Amino acid sequence: MGFISDALNRIQPSATIAATQKARDLKAQGRDVIGLGAGEPDFDTPDNIKEAAIEAIRRGETKYTAVDGIPELKQAICAKFKRENGLEYKPEQAFVAPGGKPIIFNAMVATLNPGDEVIIPAPYWVSYPDIVLLAGGKPVFVETTLENNFKLTPDALEAAITPKTKWFFFNSPSNPSGAAYTEQELRALTDVLVRHEHVWVLTDDMYEHLVYDGFKFTSPAQVEPKLYNRTLTMNGVSKAYSMTGWRIGYCAAPVELIKAMTKVQSQSTSNPTSISQWAAVEALNGTQDFIPKNAAIFKERRDLVVSMLNQAKGIQCPTPEGAFYVYPSSAGCIGKTTPDGKVIESDEDFAIALIEAEGVSVVHGAAFGLSPFFRISYATSTEALTDACERIQRFCGSLK
Ligand SMILES: Cc1ncc(COP(=O)(O)O)c(C=O)c1O
């Protein structure tokens, strides 16, 4: 028996954090590196939110709070769900954690028994399978295709459900593909879920506000009220409000689940940072003006990146509806050889050769459960994106 637990040995460190770190390390060594691995907006947190946090410190809001969040934030969360999603929740159904990630972690630790299955469409956000494994459950992957714009079909969902299925994870717009389901596409999935009463839905709506070309965001419990009593609707301030470092995620769900998650959090992190909670109150209740402004900037960058990548030899890049990622296929580069004689056999080889040759850091698709793709985060300046895409074009053009 080793010192490290079997549970920990089942999981991998986050591939996206590793890619970001590698880019940082190379930069520190003096290499000219453009990091397109990080999943965070390059915008600063809006001033009204920062001011609310400074005010909270001055007022002395610096003590432990209720484990599941301050009442003011729970009220703001309920108001947000009503205003933006047409979902009615009472404050006792709302819950706050130190980020969106711990929301999922708490929910899984609170509900999974060994052998319980969790359906995860691929490509998926890197942390989903590992959180499920750490909590003792079994991830069940259902692959999507580029031809279907990385969206799960109702038939594939139906086929994946077994008597052991406990949760279905839904993420729209998606990290890593940027795919977002229309109301009609989502309804096709909720029609399947309604028929399987033992399956709970965890919807990760983190990128709700980052949708383009007039796309209308909808959430499962909103589209199908029959799922309300078995849906965990999760969101957070990290992406929409450029608050990744503040560590605030939130959700709403049936009270029984919220109580169980509170129990887990009471014995792990305790409450999320008091000051960040007050900042989140201002984020949700204050002006939302900068959200469409930021989204317009992201849309321009998306269009630039998609167009430039499609001009790279061997790359095929679909246009996603939302988030700040594209998920191009590197299929046309696999089997080719770099000028220094390395054969590219996988998307991981592609990502490694790209950073070595041109100093562009991307994350390979295998980390998200679907090859031969790679993920680019376009949450960086237009200049850096243009430079990076020119380098990718040059790299792909150099392959024989
Ligand atoms: C799909 C998705 N869900 C959840 C999170 C977690 O967000 P947080 O930083 O609030 O933990 C992320 C962050 O990358 C994400 O991409």
The ligand as a Gaussian input file, in Angstrom:
#p B3LYP/6-31G(d) Opt

LIG

0 1
 C      -17.369000      24.785000     -17.625000
 C      -16.768000      25.321000     -16.392000
 N      -17.384000      25.105000     -15.229000
 C      -16.875000      25.546000     -14.069000
 C      -15.700000      26.246000     -14.030000
 C      -15.160000      26.657000     -12.680000
 O      -15.174000      27.959000     -12.424000
 P      -14.551000      28.542000     -11.081000
 O      -13.291000      29.212000     -11.485000
 O      -15.595000      29.487000     -10.588000
 O      -14.319000      27.423000     -10.133000
 C      -15.014000      26.492000     -15.209000
 C      -13.710000      27.186000     -15.182000
 O      -12.874000      27.047000     -16.044000
 C      -15.564000      26.029000     -16.417000
 O      -14.946000      26.238000     -17.590000

